[in-house]
Amino acid sequence: MARLMKIARRGFLFGSVALMGGVAFGWWRYATPHGNPLETGLAAGEVTLNPYVLIDQNGVTVIAPRAEMGQGIHTTLAALVAEEMDLDWSDIRVLHGPASAAYYNAAVLQEGVPFAPTDTGWLAETVRAGMDIPAKFLGFQITGGSSSIPDAFDKMRLAGAGARAALVAAAAARLGVPGDQLSTEAGHVIAPDGTRIPYADLAADAAGVELEQEPMLRPKSEWKLLGRTLPRIDMPGKVTGTTTFAIDLRLPGMRFATVRSNPRQGAPLLSFDASAAEAMPGVERIIPVENGIAVVATNTWVAMQAAEAITFDWAPAPYPATSAEIDAVLAASFTEERRDSINRNDGDVDAVLTEDDWQAEYSVPYLAHATMEPMSSAALLKDGRLTIWTGHQLPSQILPEAAGLTGLPQEAISVEVLPMGGGFGRRAEMDVIRQVVTIAKAMEGTPVLLTWSREEDMTHDGYRPAARAKVRARLEGDRLTAFDFATCSSSVVESQVGRLGYSVPGPDGAIVQGAWEQPYRITNHRVTGYRAPAMVPVGSWRSVGASQNAFFHETAMDELAVKAGVDPVAFRLSMIDHAPSRAVIEAVAEMSGWGSNAPGRAKGFAFCLSFGVPCAEVIEVEETSAGLRMTGAWAAADVGTALDPGNLEAQVQGAMIYGLSAAIRGEITIADGQAEQRNFWDYEPLRLSQCPPIAVRVLENLGHIRGIGEPGTPPAAPALGNAIFALTGQRLRDLPFARSVTFA
């Protein structure tokens, strides 16, 4: 801990301005250790003022270097720059931009550090500053952890403000007037006589301007774009079917591939017989890839049909071969030897609790990401250069991966990041990248598009871990005086980061995420994480550890409220003094009409503080002749500053639906070492007819800005489970619920 503090204090002192987006002089060009990647490869007439701004005769293009996977991030990131540059929204052009360490995400590492519920004070500030150092110099350009907005909020606004200041300075020099006599509007500098000079006409001169001081950012009261619901930049292409996802890419002379790899993940391919496939018209190559083979053909359908015609001899799994065996390992891992961390230890739990006090056990299964677009990427190796087209959440890592496979220098590798049909953490993996690069090497000079089948996608995943929890508690009257929460799963960090070729020493905070940092004030309160052995590969699934721990935690809290004879909302409020958390709880109670139920209906409540965002949700259910039906859903969340209210609402709705889908039927079971679920008919998401109307309220009480991509997911399952109990009296402690009840 002492070492962490030392690094953090140094980072705060000399890195605080860098944390805000640059360094003292020349900061506006964003002089990171990684330079400006736009400076190489500029076309004739193009000028770059910093890594986020590209100007040509057609206007301004904003670089939004985070993965657009349906969450609308390109719209909000572009608005950060456009607000400060005084751009007309209808003229905005947005690109993801190149894979580059210059676009490192400092906040993703900060978001991985659970702060105290108030998230203020010296410790929180120094940790934030210190985490900027490894993030910057490691150069991880990553989308995840609800971190894109916290990371970009200051530095992309500063990039826009710096670009505007340079353009004004260039205009002032040209016109021979002081800069404070000039104004800007809709991509133009306006002279005192009303003359309007387009930014495009000033860009070349602006590129040579050295600003002497950091420009002032606009106060919130003067925002024209931020704080409003803006038209989504990605929406026209999606509704017209013109957006090009990786799976849609077509290049001259392109060939099409699919893969089959051992469904017992991590185990090798022993042998195969491809004679029938090789005889099929249109099949061109059978290429070995890690633990399997690729089929290259003249179209994807032929490749997939040929792959089905191949017979394989797969090696056995390197982990327990059945779900029952895996669950037994989890149950046996609540031991001192497997203890990963004690993250909260208030009071003296052991001195207070006895065997006669309340206790319960909970469990959740593995979950697949199940993105609508299956894994796909394209690559071309030609003339000593490699180009990769892919939808990816970690594009900067593709460069060393591809360099290692091809022997090329990273400078000879380019990554074109395309929109993606869902990510949820799955598209931060490198498996499909390694495969497509291997295929491109074998097909040098020919572009190849690799597309996984849905079955390959579902059975080859870094799943959300299966997990178990044990909870003990003591009530004295209507007060909770002791709460002992123990949770166990395999380590996401060990598994996922290990697949990237790195190791991270020390405890895995994801095991206890969504549990230890909850703002409950209980005199005797302990949260312990146990690390089960590595088994089936696991990875980051939307909201990571909070997805299971909120279910465990909030189901237990509901049970204890019932046992205490206290209203579940009032029970929680009696233990929470964190004002933003109280506000979202009170808001969702008011929105949902908590305390009054329509005949034949009941409501359930849950709360979780994850990724620094307090989020409270209520689900209403009724019993029908066809089974349980959800009739209403309400959510309130606090992000500190709401940049785009409509998009925030959509994100909370989508996150809640993702959580409800998992809660009702989401389950990956293992038999013979492989996933049994293979497609959407046996891994069924929530249907439109099953989805209740969802009302969302976004609050702005936090003292700093937060992201919203994940916090809406964790409370969904416990809110539904608590509603089922309120309606039926049946307490469900294991997911998915469809094992125990029927849904309409």
Secondary structure in CASP SS format (residue, H / E / C, confidence):
PFRMAT SS
TARGET T0000
AUTHOR 0000-0000-0000
METHOD secondary structure of the structure
MODEL  1
M C 1.00
A H 1.00
R H 1.00
L H 1.00
M H 1.00
K H 1.00
I H 1.00
A H 1.00
R H 1.00
R H 1.00
G H 1.00
F H 1.00
L H 1.00
F H 1.00
G H 1.00
S H 1.00
V H 1.00
A H 1.00
L H 1.00
M H 1.00
G C 1.00
G C 1.00
V C 1.00
A C 1.00
F C 1.00
G C 1.00
W H 1.00
W H 1.00
R H 1.00
Y C 1.00
A C 1.00
T C 1.00
P C 1.00
H C 1.00
G C 1.00
N C 1.00
P H 1.00
L H 1.00
E H 1.00
T C 1.00
G C 1.00
L C 1.00
A C 1.00
A C 1.00
G C 1.00
E C 1.00
V E 1.00
T E 1.00
L E 1.00
N E 1.00
P C 1.00
Y C 1.00
V E 1.00
L E 1.00
I E 1.00
D E 1.00
Q C 1.00
N C 1.00
G E 1.00
V E 1.00
T E 1.00
V E 1.00
I E 1.00
A C 1.00
P C 1.00
R C 1.00
A C 1.00
E C 1.00
M C 1.00
G C 1.00
Q C 1.00
G C 1.00
I H 1.00
H H 1.00
T H 1.00
T H 1.00
L H 1.00
A H 1.00
A H 1.00
L H 1.00
V H 1.00
A H 1.00
E H 1.00
E H 1.00
M H 1.00
D C 1.00
L C 1.00
D C 1.00
W H 1.00
S H 1.00
D H 1.00
I C 1.00
R E 1.00
V E 1.00
L E 1.00
H C 1.00
G C 1.00
P E 1.00
A C 1.00
S C 1.00
A H 1.00
A H 1.00
Y H 1.00
Y C 1.00
N C 1.00
A C 1.00
A H 1.00
V H 1.00
L H 1.00
Q H 1.00
E H 1.00
G C 1.00
V C 1.00
P C 1.00
F C 1.00
A C 1.00
P C 1.00
T C 1.00
D C 1.00
T C 1.00
G C 1.00
W H 1.00
L H 1.00
A H 1.00
E H 1.00
T H 1.00
V H 1.00
R H 1.00
A H 1.00
G H 1.00
M H 1.00
D H 1.00
I H 1.00
P H 1.00
A H 1.00
K H 1.00
F H 1.00
L H 1.00
G C 1.00
F C 1.00
Q C 1.00
I C 1.00
T C 1.00
G C 1.00
G C 1.00
S C 1.00
S C 1.00
S H 1.00
I H 1.00
P H 1.00
D H 1.00
A H 1.00
F H 1.00
D H 1.00
K H 1.00
M H 1.00
R H 1.00
L H 1.00
A H 1.00
G H 1.00
A H 1.00
G H 1.00
A H 1.00
R H 1.00
A H 1.00
A H 1.00
L H 1.00
V H 1.00
A H 1.00
A H 1.00
A H 1.00
A H 1.00
A H 1.00
R H 1.00
L H 1.00
G C 1.00
V C 1.00
P C 1.00
G H 1.00
D H 1.00
Q H 1.00
L C 1.00
S E 1.00
T E 1.00
E E 1.00
A C 1.00
G C 1.00
H E 1.00
V E 1.00
I E 1.00
A C 1.00
P C 1.00
D C 1.00
G C 1.00
T C 1.00
R E 1.00
I E 1.00
P E 1.00
Y H 1.00
A H 1.00
D H 1.00
L H 1.00
A H 1.00
A H 1.00
D H 1.00
A H 1.00
A C 1.00
G C 1.00
V C 1.00
E C 1.00
L C 1.00
E C 1.00
Q C 1.00
E C 1.00
P C 1.00
M C 1.00
L C 1.00
R C 1.00
P C 1.00
K H 1.00
S H 1.00
E H 1.00
W C 1.00
K C 1.00
L C 1.00
L C 1.00
G C 1.00
R C 1.00
T C 1.00
L C 1.00
P C 1.00
R C 1.00
I C 1.00
D C 1.00
M H 1.00
P H 1.00
G H 1.00
K H 1.00
V H 1.00
T H 1.00
G C 1.00
T C 1.00
T C 1.00
T C 1.00
F C 1.00
A H 1.00
I H 1.00
D H 1.00
L C 1.00
R C 1.00
L C 1.00
P C 1.00
G C 1.00
M C 1.00
R E 1.00
F E 1.00
A E 1.00
T E 1.00
V E 1.00
R E 1.00
S E 1.00
N C 1.00
P C 1.00
R C 1.00
Q C 1.00
G C 1.00
A C 1.00
P C 1.00
L E 1.00
L E 1.00
S E 1.00
F E 1.00
D E 1.00
A C 1.00
S H 1.00
A H 1.00
A H 1.00
E H 1.00
A C 1.00
M C 1.00
P C 1.00
G C 1.00
V E 1.00
E E 1.00
R E 1.00
I E 1.00
I E 1.00
P E 1.00
V E 1.00
E C 1.00
N C 1.00
G E 1.00
I E 1.00
A E 1.00
V E 1.00
V E 1.00
A E 1.00
T C 1.00
N C 1.00
T H 1.00
W H 1.00
V H 1.00
A H 1.00
M H 1.00
Q H 1.00
A H 1.00
A H 1.00
E H 1.00
A C 1.00
I C 1.00
T E 1.00
F E 1.00
D E 1.00
W E 1.00
A C 1.00
P C 1.00
A C 1.00
P C 1.00
Y C 1.00
P C 1.00
A C 1.00
T C 1.00
S H 1.00
A H 1.00
E H 1.00
I H 1.00
D H 1.00
A H 1.00
V H 1.00
L H 1.00
A H 1.00
A C 1.00
S C 1.00
F C 1.00
T C 1.00
E C 1.00
E C 1.00
R C 1.00
R E 1.00
D E 1.00
S E 1.00
I E 1.00
N E 1.00
R E 1.00
N E 1.00
D E 1.00
G C 1.00
D C 1.00
V H 1.00
D H 1.00
A H 1.00
V H 1.00
L C 1.00
T C 1.00
E C 1.00
D C 1.00
D C 1.00
W E 1.00
Q E 1.00
A E 1.00
E E 1.00
Y E 1.00
S E 1.00
V E 1.00
P C 1.00
Y E 1.00
L E 1.00
A C 1.00
H C 1.00
A C 1.00
T C 1.00
M C 1.00
E C 1.00
P C 1.00
M C 1.00
S E 1.00
S E 1.00
A E 1.00
A E 1.00
L E 1.00
L E 1.00
K E 1.00
D C 1.00
G C 1.00
R E 1.00
L E 1.00
T E 1.00
I E 1.00
W E 1.00
T E 1.00
G C 1.00
H C 1.00
Q C 1.00
L C 1.00
P H 1.00
S H 1.00
Q H 1.00
I H 1.00
L H 1.00
P H 1.00
E H 1.00
A H 1.00
A H 1.00
G H 1.00
L H 1.00
T H 1.00
G C 1.00
L C 1.00
P C 1.00
Q H 1.00
E H 1.00
A H 1.00
I E 1.00
S E 1.00
V E 1.00
E E 1.00
V E 1.00
L C 1.00
P C 1.00
M C 1.00
G C 1.00
G C 1.00
G C 1.00
F C 1.00
G C 1.00
R H 1.00
R H 1.00
A H 1.00
E C 1.00
M C 1.00
D H 1.00
V H 1.00
I H 1.00
R H 1.00
Q H 1.00
V H 1.00
V H 1.00
T H 1.00
I H 1.00
A H 1.00
K H 1.00
A H 1.00
M C 1.00
E C 1.00
G C 1.00
T C 1.00
P C 1.00
V E 1.00
L E 1.00
L E 1.00
T E 1.00
W C 1.00
S C 1.00
R H 1.00
E H 1.00
E H 1.00
D H 1.00
M H 1.00
T H 1.00
H C 1.00
D C 1.00
G C 1.00
Y E 1.00
R E 1.00
P C 1.00
A C 1.00
A E 1.00
R E 1.00
A E 1.00
K E 1.00
V E 1.00
R E 1.00
A E 1.00
R E 1.00
L E 1.00
E E 1.00
G C 1.00
D C 1.00
R E 1.00
L E 1.00
T E 1.00
A E 1.00
F E 1.00
D E 1.00
F E 1.00
A E 1.00
T E 1.00
C E 1.00
S E 1.00
S C 1.00
S C 1.00
V H 1.00
V H 1.00
E H 1.00
S H 1.00
Q H 1.00
V H 1.00
G H 1.00
R H 1.00
L C 1.00
G C 1.00
Y C 1.00
S C 1.00
V C 1.00
P C 1.00
G C 1.00
P C 1.00
D C 1.00
G H 1.00
A H 1.00
I H 1.00
V C 1.00
Q C 1.00
G C 1.00
A C 1.00
W C 1.00
E C 1.00
Q C 1.00
P C 1.00
Y E 1.00
R C 1.00
I C 1.00
T C 1.00
N E 1.00
H E 1.00
R E 1.00
V E 1.00
T E 1.00
G E 1.00
Y E 1.00
R E 1.00
A C 1.00
P C 1.00
A C 1.00
M C 1.00
V C 1.00
P C 1.00
V E 1.00
G C 1.00
S C 1.00
W C 1.00
R C 1.00
S C 1.00
V C 1.00
G C 1.00
A H 1.00
S H 1.00
Q H 1.00
N H 1.00
A H 1.00
F H 1.00
F H 1.00
H H 1.00
E H 1.00
T H 1.00
A H 1.00
M H 1.00
D H 1.00
E H 1.00
L H 1.00
A H 1.00
V H 1.00
K H 1.00
A H 1.00
G C 1.00
V C 1.00
D C 1.00
P H 1.00
V H 1.00
A H 1.00
F H 1.00
R H 1.00
L H 1.00
S C 1.00
M C 1.00
I E 1.00
D C 1.00
H C 1.00
A H 1.00
P H 1.00
S H 1.00
R H 1.00
A H 1.00
V H 1.00
I H 1.00
E H 1.00
A H 1.00
V H 1.00
A H 1.00
E H 1.00
M H 1.00
S H 1.00
G C 1.00
W C 1.00
G C 1.00
S C 1.00
N C 1.00
A C 1.00
P C 1.00
G C 1.00
R E 1.00
A E 1.00
K E 1.00
G E 1.00
F E 1.00
A E 1.00
F E 1.00
C E 1.00
L E 1.00
S E 1.00
F C 1.00
G C 1.00
V E 1.00
P E 1.00
C E 1.00
A E 1.00
E E 1.00
V E 1.00
I E 1.00
E E 1.00
V E 1.00
E E 1.00
E E 1.00
T E 1.00
S C 1.00
A C 1.00
G E 1.00
L E 1.00
R E 1.00
M E 1.00
T E 1.00
G E 1.00
A E 1.00
W E 1.00
A E 1.00
A E 1.00
A E 1.00
D E 1.00
V C 1.00
G C 1.00
T C 1.00
A C 1.00
L C 1.00
D C 1.00
P H 1.00
G H 1.00
N H 1.00
L H 1.00
E H 1.00
A H 1.00
Q H 1.00
V H 1.00
Q H 1.00
G H 1.00
A H 1.00
M H 1.00
I H 1.00
Y H 1.00
G H 1.00
L H 1.00
S H 1.00
A H 1.00
A H 1.00
I H 1.00
R H 1.00
G C 1.00
E C 1.00
I E 1.00
T C 1.00
I E 1.00
A E 1.00
D C 1.00
G C 1.00
Q E 1.00
A E 1.00
E C 1.00
Q C 1.00
R C 1.00
N C 1.00
F C 1.00
W C 1.00
D C 1.00
Y C 1.00
E C 1.00
P C 1.00
L C 1.00
R C 1.00
L H 1.00
S H 1.00
Q H 1.00
C C 1.00
P C 1.00
P C 1.00
I E 1.00
A E 1.00
V E 1.00
R E 1.00
V E 1.00
L E 1.00
E C 1.00
N C 1.00
L C 1.00
G C 1.00
H C 1.00
I C 1.00
R C 1.00
G C 1.00
I C 1.00
G C 1.00
E C 1.00
P C 1.00
G C 1.00
T C 1.00
P C 1.00
P C 1.00
A H 1.00
A H 1.00
P H 1.00
A H 1.00
L H 1.00
G H 1.00
N H 1.00
A H 1.00
I H 1.00
F H 1.00
A H 1.00
L H 1.00
T H 1.00
G C 1.00
Q C 1.00
R C 1.00
L C 1.00
R C 1.00
D E 1.00
L C 1.00
P C 1.00
F H 1.00
A H 1.00
R H 1.00
S C 1.00
V C 1.00
T C 1.00
F E 1.00
A C 1.00
END
